[in-house]
């Protein structure tokens, strides 16, 4: 991020040229990667067709619901129809459990934090504090550095400590719900920041809540049948994609409305983010994994 800011001061095209060259450097690395062929003993047991096509986490997502796993037709229309049918089936199966529905709602609001960072934070800082875009872009480095610190040190240490006395699912619930609360406080603080130093502190607080998705994924794993984890993760991707499609235009519209009205309303996207994540803290905290809560 600092490199991009420095390059942007010289030319707005330089960061894109740097990114293109960096991506181009990946091709020699990928070309050097070689697959590993594992040796198998002649008398080793080869999985049967039933075992290979069983209802495991890696079973084919595109197979039709309620039928035996078969080789799918190669026609694109049929394949997409099967995929949509199966995904719809898995969705309704998942939301029949209130706890899974609450976790999926948490995943639905996850993209809001990304849209706020990558679409709103830089222009908001530039307009609110009269800074050039190249300087405002340095806030992305603060977000990334805070994320690194949280993911490498704070969350692992905190979860290890809590798991000494609490069930794993309870720890995951606390991680996700309080990360959402931290995001709410961070959003509100950024939206109400009147001076730049306060904005810097608020950005650090906001970035400290990015562990919400990790907590939600871990919690979801404890809620579903292990054989269906892979399929539910696919559903999570779809739900988060829907959340991104909804949050991006809404936040952009709030940002435009805030610029038109001026004053405190320039922070409208952040205030709305605070409301969303405060609600997320409330409903994620009500998720229960029955087996582990009885054991705990």
C-alpha positions as CSV (number, residue, x, y, z in Angstrom):
1,X,0.0,0.0,0.0
2,X,2.8,2.6,0.8
3,X,4.4,1.7,-2.6
4,X,1.1,2.4,-4.4
5,X,0.8,5.8,-2.6
6,X,4.4,6.7,-3.6
7,X,3.9,5.7,-7.2
8,X,0.6,7.5,-7.4
9,X,2.3,10.8,-6.4
10,X,4.3,10.6,-9.6
11,X,1.6,9.2,-12.0
12,X,-1.8,7.6,-11.5
13,X,-0.9,4.9,-14.0
14,X,2.3,3.7,-12.2
15,X,0.5,1.6,-9.5
16,X,-1.3,-0.3,-12.4
17,X,1.9,-0.9,-14.2
18,X,3.5,-2.1,-11.0
19,X,0.6,-4.5,-10.4
20,X,0.8,-5.8,-14.0
21,X,4.5,-6.5,-13.7
22,X,4.0,-8.2,-10.3
23,X,1.3,-10.5,-11.8
24,X,3.4,-11.3,-14.8
25,X,6.2,-12.4,-12.4
26,X,3.8,-15.1,-11.1
27,X,3.9,-17.1,-14.3
28,X,7.5,-18.3,-14.0
29,X,6.8,-19.4,-10.4
30,X,3.6,-21.3,-11.4
31,X,5.5,-22.9,-14.3
32,X,8.1,-24.2,-11.9
33,X,5.5,-25.9,-9.7
34,X,5.4,-29.7,-10.2
35,X,2.7,-32.1,-9.1
36,X,3.7,-34.8,-6.6
37,X,2.8,-38.4,-7.6
38,X,2.2,-40.6,-4.6
39,X,3.3,-44.2,-4.8
40,X,0.7,-46.7,-4.0
41,X,1.2,-50.3,-2.9
42,X,-0.1,-52.9,-5.3
43,X,-2.2,-54.5,-2.6
44,X,-3.5,-51.2,-1.3
45,X,-7.3,-51.0,-1.1
46,X,-8.8,-49.0,-3.9
47,X,-12.0,-47.2,-2.9
48,X,-15.1,-48.5,-4.3
49,X,-17.4,-46.5,-6.5
50,X,-19.8,-46.2,-3.7
51,X,-17.1,-44.8,-1.4
52,X,-15.8,-42.4,-4.1
53,X,-19.3,-41.1,-4.8
54,X,-20.4,-41.2,-1.2
55,X,-22.0,-38.2,0.5
56,X,-18.7,-36.8,1.7
57,X,-17.6,-33.2,1.9
58,X,-15.9,-33.5,-1.5
59,X,-18.9,-35.1,-3.3
60,X,-19.8,-33.4,-6.5
61,X,-21.8,-30.3,-6.0
62,X,-23.4,-30.5,-9.5
63,X,-25.1,-33.9,-9.0
64,X,-28.9,-33.9,-9.0
65,X,-30.8,-34.0,-5.7
66,X,-32.3,-37.2,-4.6
67,X,-30.6,-39.3,-7.3
68,X,-27.6,-41.5,-7.4
69,X,-24.4,-39.8,-8.3
70,X,-23.9,-40.2,-12.1
71,X,-21.7,-38.6,-14.7
72,X,-23.2,-35.3,-15.5
73,X,-24.2,-34.3,-19.1
74,X,-21.7,-32.0,-20.7
75,X,-24.4,-29.6,-21.9
76,X,-23.9,-26.3,-20.2
77,X,-27.6,-25.6,-19.7
78,X,-28.2,-29.0,-18.0
79,X,-25.1,-28.6,-15.8
80,X,-26.2,-25.1,-14.6
81,X,-29.7,-26.3,-14.0
82,X,-28.4,-29.1,-11.8
83,X,-26.1,-26.8,-9.9
84,X,-28.9,-24.3,-9.3
85,X,-31.3,-27.1,-8.2
86,X,-28.8,-28.6,-5.8
87,X,-27.7,-25.2,-4.4
88,X,-31.4,-24.3,-3.8
89,X,-31.9,-27.6,-2.1
90,X,-28.9,-27.1,0.2
91,X,-30.0,-23.6,1.0
92,X,-33.4,-24.6,2.2
93,X,-32.0,-27.5,4.1
94,X,-29.5,-25.1,5.9
95,X,-32.0,-22.4,6.8
96,X,-34.4,-24.9,8.3
97,X,-32.0,-24.8,11.3
98,X,-32.3,-21.4,13.0
99,X,-28.6,-21.5,14.2
100,X,-27.3,-22.0,10.7
101,X,-29.6,-19.3,9.4
102,X,-28.1,-16.8,11.9
103,X,-24.6,-17.7,10.9
104,X,-25.4,-17.3,7.2
105,X,-26.9,-13.9,8.0
106,X,-23.5,-13.1,9.6
107,X,-21.8,-14.1,6.3
108,X,-24.3,-11.9,4.4
109,X,-23.1,-8.8,6.3
110,X,-19.4,-9.7,6.1
111,X,-18.8,-8.0,2.7
112,X,-19.9,-4.6,4.2
113,X,-16.6,-4.2,5.9
114,X,-14.7,-4.8,2.7
115,X,-16.9,-2.4,0.7
116,X,-16.4,0.3,3.4
117,X,-12.6,-0.2,3.3
118,X,-12.0,-0.4,-0.4
119,X,-14.8,1.8,-1.8
120,X,-15.5,4.4,0.9
121,X,-12.6,4.8,3.3
122,X,-10.2,6.5,0.9
123,X,-12.6,9.1,-0.7
124,X,-14.2,9.7,2.7
125,X,-10.8,10.5,4.2
126,X,-9.9,12.7,1.3
127,X,-13.1,14.7,1.3
128,X,-13.4,14.9,5.1
129,X,-9.9,16.0,5.9
130,X,-8.9,17.5,2.5
131,X,-6.1,15.1,1.8
132,X,-4.8,13.9,-1.6
133,X,-5.9,10.4,-2.6
134,X,-2.3,9.2,-2.4
135,X,-2.1,10.1,1.3
136,X,-5.5,8.8,2.1
137,X,-4.5,5.4,0.6
138,X,-2.0,4.9,3.4
139,X,-4.9,4.0,5.7
140,X,-5.2,0.7,3.8
141,X,-1.7,-0.1,5.1
142,X,-3.0,0.5,8.7
143,X,-5.9,-1.8,8.0
144,X,-3.7,-4.5,6.6
145,X,-1.1,-4.2,9.4
146,X,-3.8,-4.4,12.1
147,X,-5.3,-7.5,10.4
148,X,-1.9,-9.2,10.4
149,X,-1.5,-8.5,14.1
150,X,-4.9,-9.7,14.9
151,X,-4.8,-12.9,12.9
152,X,-1.2,-13.9,13.8
153,X,-1.1,-13.1,17.5
154,X,-4.3,-11.7,19.2
155,X,-6.9,-14.2,18.0
156,X,-4.8,-17.4,18.4
157,X,-3.7,-16.4,21.9
158,X,-7.2,-15.3,22.9
159,X,-8.9,-18.5,21.6
160,X,-6.4,-20.7,23.3
161,X,-7.0,-19.0,26.6
162,X,-10.8,-19.2,26.3
163,X,-10.8,-22.8,25.2
164,X,-9.4,-23.8,28.6
165,X,-12.7,-23.2,30.2
166,X,-15.3,-23.0,27.3
167,X,-16.5,-25.3,24.5
168,X,-14.9,-24.6,21.1
169,X,-18.3,-23.6,19.6
170,X,-18.9,-21.1,22.4
171,X,-15.5,-19.5,21.7
172,X,-16.3,-19.3,18.0
173,X,-19.6,-17.6,18.9
174,X,-17.8,-15.1,21.1
175,X,-15.2,-14.4,18.5
176,X,-17.7,-13.8,15.7
177,X,-20.2,-11.8,17.8
178,X,-17.7,-9.5,19.5
179,X,-15.8,-9.0,16.3
180,X,-19.1,-7.7,14.9
181,X,-19.4,-5.4,17.9
182,X,-15.9,-4.1,17.4
183,X,-16.7,-3.4,13.7
184,X,-19.8,-1.5,14.9
185,X,-17.7,0.7,17.3
186,X,-15.1,1.2,14.6
187,X,-17.7,2.3,12.0
188,X,-19.4,4.7,14.4
189,X,-16.0,6.2,15.5
190,X,-14.9,6.7,11.9
191,X,-18.2,8.3,10.9
192,X,-18.1,10.7,13.8
193,X,-14.3,11.5,13.7
194,X,-13.7,15.2,13.6
195,X,-9.9,15.2,13.6
196,X,-7.5,13.0,11.6
197,X,-5.7,11.4,14.6
198,X,-9.1,10.2,15.9
199,X,-9.7,8.7,12.4
200,X,-6.4,6.8,12.6
201,X,-7.4,5.3,16.0
202,X,-10.9,4.5,14.8
203,X,-9.5,2.7,11.7
204,X,-7.3,0.5,13.9
205,X,-10.4,-0.4,16.0
206,X,-12.4,-1.1,12.9
207,X,-9.7,-3.3,11.4
208,X,-9.5,-5.3,14.7
209,X,-13.0,-6.7,14.0
210,X,-12.0,-8.4,10.7
211,X,-11.9,-11.8,12.5
212,X,-15.7,-12.0,12.2
213,X,-15.5,-14.3,9.1
214,X,-13.0,-16.7,10.7
215,X,-15.3,-17.1,13.7
216,X,-18.3,-17.6,11.6
217,X,-16.7,-20.3,9.4
218,X,-15.4,-22.2,12.5
219,X,-18.9,-21.9,14.1
220,X,-20.6,-23.1,11.0
221,X,-18.3,-26.1,10.8
222,X,-19.5,-27.2,14.3
223,X,-23.2,-26.8,13.3
224,X,-23.3,-29.0,10.2
225,X,-22.7,-32.6,9.4
226,X,-19.0,-33.1,8.6
227,X,-20.0,-34.9,5.4
228,X,-21.6,-31.6,4.2
229,X,-19.0,-29.0,5.2
230,X,-17.7,-28.6,1.6
231,X,-21.2,-28.0,0.3
232,X,-22.1,-25.5,3.0
233,X,-18.9,-23.6,2.3
234,X,-20.1,-23.3,-1.3
235,X,-23.3,-21.9,0.1
236,X,-21.4,-19.4,2.2
237,X,-19.6,-18.2,-1.0
238,X,-23.0,-17.6,-2.7
239,X,-24.4,-15.8,0.4
240,X,-21.4,-13.5,0.7
241,X,-21.6,-12.8,-3.1
242,X,-25.2,-11.7,-2.6
243,X,-24.2,-9.6,0.4
244,X,-21.6,-7.8,-1.7
245,X,-24.1,-7.2,-4.5
246,X,-26.5,-5.6,-2.0
247,X,-24.0,-3.7,0.1
248,X,-21.9,-2.1,-2.7
249,X,-24.7,0.0,-4.3
250,X,-26.4,0.8,-1.0
251,X,-23.2,2.2,0.5
252,X,-22.3,4.1,-2.6
253,X,-25.8,5.7,-2.6
254,X,-25.4,6.6,1.1
255,X,-22.0,8.1,0.3
256,X,-23.5,10.2,-2.5
257,X,-26.4,11.3,-0.2
258,X,-24.0,12.2,2.5
259,X,-21.9,14.4,0.2
260,X,-25.1,16.2,-0.9
261,X,-26.2,17.0,2.6
262,X,-22.7,17.6,4.1
263,X,-21.8,17.9,7.7
264,X,-22.1,14.8,9.9
265,X,-24.0,13.0,7.1
266,X,-20.8,12.5,5.1
267,X,-20.3,9.7,7.5
268,X,-23.6,8.1,6.6
269,X,-22.1,4.9,5.1
270,X,-20.1,4.3,8.4
271,X,-23.1,5.0,10.6
272,X,-25.2,2.5,8.6
273,X,-22.3,0.0,8.9
274,X,-22.4,0.5,12.7
275,X,-26.1,-0.3,12.7
276,X,-25.6,-3.4,10.6
277,X,-22.8,-4.8,12.7
278,X,-24.5,-3.9,16.0
279,X,-27.4,-6.0,14.8
280,X,-25.0,-8.8,13.8
281,X,-23.5,-8.8,17.3
282,X,-27.0,-9.4,18.7
283,X,-28.1,-12.2,16.4
284,X,-24.7,-14.0,16.2
285,X,-24.6,-14.1,20.0
286,X,-27.7,-16.2,20.0
287,X,-26.3,-19.1,18.0
288,X,-26.1,-22.3,20.0
289,X,-24.4,-25.6,19.3
290,X,-26.5,-28.0,21.4
291,X,-24.1,-30.9,21.9
292,X,-21.2,-28.8,23.1
293,X,-23.3,-26.5,25.3
294,X,-24.6,-29.6,27.1
295,X,-21.0,-30.9,27.5
296,X,-19.8,-27.5,28.7
